[in-house]
Amino acid sequence: MQNWRLLTAALAIGAVICGLAGCRSHSGLPPAPPPAWTLSPKPADSVYCYFVGTSVNQSSPAAAREAAFQDALRQISRQIVSEAGLGLAALPPGGILLPLEGAEIMPGCIYHEQSGNSFQGYVQVSFPIAGKRQVVERLRNP
């Protein structure tokens, strides 16, 4: 009978300790993982190519989104000058060819994380393949 009481007491103490440890490790909801597209853009299809722009150390979610969009435009521009057979020196200051008509942030593809007072942003941008071909041709045949 006494072993039964000791076993019950030990189980109760163990449950209390586990419960306390659980309270410490779950002091809030864990942050949601970033969406999968932040690590890998959607593959190109027959109409659009896709790019993920990123930004760091921005002052607000809006600034993080805009800086990430500008990063995606730079990626598009680098790909265009590469396909045109030109070096990166062909890019204007800022690294963005203008106009890049049709480059748009995809619906639901804006994400930011806050760390202290700064924000890191991600956007997934679509760009029409036909528009990309036009810019490539324009650069090849000025």
MARVOMI-258447 format. One line per 3 residues: for each residue x, y, z of N, C-alpha, C. Coordinates in steps of 0.1 Angstrom, whole numbers, plus 5000, padded with zeros to 4 digits. Example, Ala and Ser with C-alpha at 12.3 -4.5 7.8 and 13.67 -1.06 7.14 Angstrom:
MARVOMI-258447
5132:4943:5078:5123:4955:5078:5132:4967:5078  5128:4978:5071:5137:4989:5071:5129:5000:5079
END
This chain:
MARVOMI-258447
5008:4988:5000:5000:5000:5000:5009:5013:5000  5020:5012:5008:5028:5024:5008:5035:5026:4995  5039:5016:4988:5045:5017:4974:5035:5024:4965
5023:5020:4966:5012:5027:4958:5012:5042:4960  5012:5046:4973:5012:5060:4976:5024:5067:4971  5036:5061:4972:5048:5067:4967:5048:5068:4952
5043:5058:4946:5042:5059:4931:5032:5070:4927  5021:5071:4933:5011:5081:4930:5017:5095:4933  5024:5097:4944:5030:5110:4947:5041:5113:4937
5049:5103:4933:5059:5106:4923:5053:5110:4910  5042:5103:4906:5035:5107:4893:5029:5121:4894  5024:5124:4905:5018:5138:4907:5029:5148:4906
5040:5146:4913:5051:5156:4913:5056:5157:4898  5058:5145:4892:5062:5146:4878:5053:5153:4869  5040:5152:4871:5030:5159:4863:5031:5174:4865
5033:5178:4878:5034:5192:4881:5047:5198:4875  5058:5191:4875:5071:5195:4869:5069:5197:4854  5063:5187:4848:5061:5188:4833:5052:5199:4830
5042:5201:4838:5032:5212:4835:5039:5226:4837  5048:5227:4847:5055:5240:4848:5065:5242:4837  5072:5231:4833:5081:5233:4822:5074:5236:4809
5062:5230:4807:5054:5234:4796:5050:5248:4795  5046:5253:4807:5042:5267:4808:5054:5277:4804  5066:5273:4808:5077:5282:4805:5080:5281:4790
5079:5270:4784:5083:5269:4770:5072:5273:4760  5060:5275:4765:5049:5280:4756:5043:5293:4762  5052:5303:4763:5048:5315:4769:5041:5324:4758
5036:5319:4748:5030:5326:4737:5029:5317:4725  5022:5321:4715:5022:5313:4703:5035:5313:4696  5040:5302:4691:5052:5302:4684:5050:5310:4671
5060:5317:4666:5058:5324:4653:5055:5314:4642  5046:5319:4633:5043:5310:4621:5055:5310:4612  5058:5299:4606:5069:5298:4597:5066:5307:4584
5076:5312:4578:5073:5320:4566:5067:5311:4555  5059:5317:4546:5053:5309:4535:5064:5303:4527  5061:5291:4521:5071:5284:4513:5077:5292:4501
5068:5301:4495:5073:5309:4484:5084:5319:4487  5086:5322:4500:5097:5331:4504:5111:5324:4502  5111:5311:4502:5124:5304:4500:5126:5300:4485
5115:5299:4478:5116:5295:4464:5104:5300:4456  5107:5309:4446:5095:5314:4438:5088:5303:4430  5076:5307:4427:5068:5298:4418:5076:5296:4405
5076:5284:4399:5083:5282:4386:5076:5290:4375  5084:5294:4365:5078:5301:4354:5068:5292:4347  5058:5298:4342:5048:5291:4334:5048:5296:4320
5038:5294:4312:5038:5299:4298:5036:5314:4296  5031:5320:4307:5028:5334:4306:5037:5343:4315  5041:5339:4327:5048:5347:4336:5061:5340:4341
5071:5348:4345:5082:5343:4353:5080:5350:4366  5086:5344:4377:5084:5348:4390:5097:5350:4398  5097:5360:4407:5108:5364:4414:5104:5367:4428
5113:5364:4438:5111:5367:4452:5121:5378:4456  5116:5390:4459:5124:5400:4464:5124:5400:4479  5135:5404:4484:5137:5405:4499:5142:5418:4503
5140:5422:4516:5146:5434:4522:5149:5431:4536  5158:5439:4542:5162:5438:4556:5163:5452:4562  5162:5452:4575:5165:5465:4582:5157:5477:4578
5144:5474:4576:5135:5485:4571:5127:5490:4583  5122:5503:4582:5116:5509:4594:5101:5506:4596  5095:5500:4586:5081:5496:4587:5077:5485:4577
5066:5479:4579:5062:5468:4570:5060:5474:4556  5055:5486:4554:5054:5492:4541:5067:5494:4534  5077:5499:4542:5091:5501:4537:5097:5488:4533
5095:5478:4541:5100:5464:4538:5094:5459:4525  5081:5461:4523:5074:5456:4511:5080:5464:4499  5081:5477:4500:5086:5484:4488:5101:5481:4485
5109:5479:4495:5123:5476:4493:5124:5462:4487  5116:5453:4491:5116:5439:4486:5111:5439:4471  5101:5448:4468:5096:5449:4454:5108:5454:4445
5115:5464:4450:5126:5470:4443:5137:5459:4440  5139:5451:4450:5149:5440:4449:5144:5430:4438  5131:5427:4437:5126:5418:4427:5128:5425:4413
5126:5438:4412:5128:5445:4399:5143:5444:4395  5152:5445:4405:5166:5444:4401:5169:5430:4396  5163:5420:4402:5165:5406:4398:5160:5404:4383
5148:5410:4381:5142:5409:4367:5152:5416:4357  5157:5427:4361:5166:5435:4352:5179:5427:4350  5184:5421:4360:5197:5413:4358:5194:5402:4349
5183:5395:4350:5180:5384:4341:5178:5389:4327  5172:5400:4325:5170:5406:4311:5183:5409:4305  5192:5416:4312:5205:5419:4306:5214:5407:4303
5212:5397:4312:5219:5384:4309:5214:5378:4297  5201:5377:4295:5195:5371:4283:5198:5379:4271  5200:5392:4272:5203:5400:4261:5218:5399:4257
5226:5392:4265:5240:5390:4263:5248:5402:4267  5243:5410:4276:5250:5422:4281:5255:5419:4295  5265:5426:4299:5270:5425:4313:5261:5434:4322
5264:5432:4335:5256:5439:4345:5259:5454:4344  5271:5458:4338:5274:5472:4336:5264:5479:4327  5256:5471:4320:5245:5477:4311:5233:5482:4320
5233:5479:4332:5222:5483:4341:5224:5498:4345  5213:5505:4346:5215:5519:4350:5218:5520:4365  5221:5531:4371:5223:5532:4385:5210:5528:4392
5212:5520:4403:5200:5515:4410:5197:5501:4405  5202:5497:4393:5201:5483:4389:5188:5479:4383  5179:5489:4380:5166:5486:4375:5164:5492:4361
5160:5483:4352:5157:5488:4338:5143:5493:4339  5141:5505:4333:5127:5511:4332:5123:5513:4318  5111:5511:4314:5100:5506:4323:5100:5491:4323
5096:5485:4334:5093:5471:4335:5078:5469:4336  5071:5472:4326:5057:5472:4326:5052:5458:4328  5042:5457:4337:5036:5444:4340:5042:5437:4352
5052:5442:4358:5058:5436:4370:5048:5439:4382  5043:5429:4388:5033:5431:4399:5035:5421:4410  5033:5426:4422:5033:5417:4434:5021:5408:4433
5023:5395:4434:5012:5386:4434:5003:5387:4446  4989:5386:4444:4980:5386:4455:4984:5376:4466  4984:5381:4478:4987:5372:4489:5001:5368:4491
5010:5375:4483:5024:5371:4484:5033:5383:4489  5028:5388:4500:5036:5398:4508:5037:5393:4522  5050:5393:4527:5052:5387:4540:5063:5396:4547
5062:5398:4560:5072:5405:4567:5074:5400:4581  5086:5401:4586:5089:5397:4599:5095:5409:4607  5092:5410:4619:5097:5421:4627:5107:5415:4637
5118:5422:4638:5129:5419:4648:5133:5432:4655  5128:5434:4667:5130:5446:4674:5123:5457:4667  5130:5468:4662:5124:5479:4655:5125:5478:4640
5131:5467:4635:5133:5467:4621:5125:5455:4615  5122:5456:4602:5114:5447:4595:5122:5441:4583  5119:5428:4581:5124:5421:4569:5112:5418:4560
5113:5420:4548:5102:5418:4539:5104:5408:4528  5094:5402:4523:5094:5393:4511:5082:5397:4502  5084:5397:4490:5073:5398:4480:5076:5388:4469
5065:5382:4463:5067:5374:4451:5061:5382:4440  5069:5384:4429:5065:5393:4418:5064:5385:4405  5053:5387:4398:5052:5381:4385:5056:5391:4374
5062:5386:4363:5065:5395:4352:5062:5388:4339  5055:5394:4330:5051:5387:4318:5063:5383:4309  5063:5371:4305:5074:5366:4297:5074:5374:4283
5063:5377:4278:5063:5385:4265:5069:5398:4267  5066:5405:4279:5072:5418:4282:5087:5416:4283  5092:5406:4290:5106:5403:4291:5113:5402:4278
5106:5394:4269:5112:5392:4255:5113:5405:4248  5103:5414:4249:5104:5427:4243:5115:5436:4248  5118:5436:4261:5129:5443:4266:5142:5437:4262
5143:5424:4262:5155:5418:4257:5158:5422:4242  5148:5421:4234:5150:5425:4220:5154:5440:4218  5147:5448:4226:5151:5462:4226:5165:5465:4230
5170:5457:4239:5184:5459:4243:5194:5453:4233  5190:5442:4226:5198:5436:4216:5199:5445:4203  5188:5451:4200:5187:5459:4188:5182:5474:4192
5191:5482:4197:5187:5495:4201:5183:5504:4190
END
